[in-house]
Amino acid sequence: MLMIKAIVAPECSDAVIDSLGAEGFSAITRVKVKDRSAASITVNGTNPDEQDMDMLMICCQNTDKSAIVSIIADKTNLNDISGKIFISPVDEVYTISSKTKGL
């Protein structure tokens, strides 16, 4: 199992979430974050120290990684704001409401 965390521009989040849902990946957590990038980014003619971003988190099977990364990259490559995708292994997952192990 993997945890995919994508830091994306807020204006791209809905398109990513909708596209992931259309492909059967609907369990997504969205968190508002502040991004402080090392890259030189210009937004509306200025270079802000921090910018508002969304972090999208999705836990998936290893076999779904390529499809999910592809959807995120396709739907966020629409503007000049940089983002990142982080992928980490997940040892175990538990659903709190049903007290069951697994996705």
Secondary structure as the mmCIF struct_conf table of DSSP 4:
data_model
#
loop_
_struct_conf.conf_type_id
_struct_conf.id
_struct_conf.beg_label_comp_id
_struct_conf.beg_label_asym_id
_struct_conf.beg_label_seq_id
_struct_conf.end_label_comp_id
_struct_conf.end_label_asym_id
_struct_conf.end_label_seq_id
STRN STRN1 LEU A 2 VAL A 8
HELX_RH_AL_P HELX_RH_AL_P1 PRO A 10 ALA A 22
TURN_TY1_P TURN_TY1_P1 GLU A 23 GLY A 24
STRN STRN2 THR A 29 ASP A 35
BEND BEND1 ALA A 38 ALA A 39
STRN STRN3 VAL A 43 VAL A 43
TURN_TY1_P TURN_TY1_P2 ASN A 44 GLY A 45
STRN STRN4 THR A 46 THR A 46
BEND BEND2 ASP A 49 ASP A 49
STRN STRN5 GLN A 51 CYS A 60
HELX_RH_3T_P HELX_RH_3T_P1 ASN A 62 ASP A 64
HELX_RH_AL_P HELX_RH_AL_P2 LYS A 65 THR A 76
TURN_TY1_P TURN_TY1_P3 ASN A 77 LEU A 78
BEND BEND3 ASN A 79 ASP A 80
STRN STRN6 LYS A 84 PRO A 89
BEND BEND4 ASP A 91 ASP A 91
STRN STRN7 TYR A 94 THR A 95
TURN_TY1_P TURN_TY1_P4 ILE A 96 LYS A 99
STRN STRN8 THR A 100 LYS A 101
#
